[in-house]
Amino acid sequence: MAPVGALLAAIAAYVLPDTGTFYNLLWANLGTFLGAVCFLVAALLSRRTIGADEPAAAPGSVAA
């Protein structure tokens, strides 16, 4: 869904050569916002949690 928002923003942000204005600034901003929200949701859903019973790795140690 995020790439769709980015694509929508890119198309809407097209500058018309004759007038020098954006094709549709509202959709450009909404598409950018939609893409950002989708990436944020994906990042929150893919977070890893460390359980309380797992010991923390010592600084400089290599994980097995």
C-alpha positions, 0 to 999 in steps of 0.5 A: 500500500505504501508504494501506491501512496508514493506513486500517487504522490509522484503523479500528482506532484507533476509540474505542468510545463505551461503554467509551472504549477503542480498537477494536484498538490492536494493529492501529492500531499495526501499520497505522501502522507498515506505512504508514510503512514503505511511505512510507519504501520509496517515498522511497528508491526515488524518490531522485535521484542526482547523477552524478560527471561532472555539475558541481554548480550554483553557489549562487544560479544558476538551473538551465536 
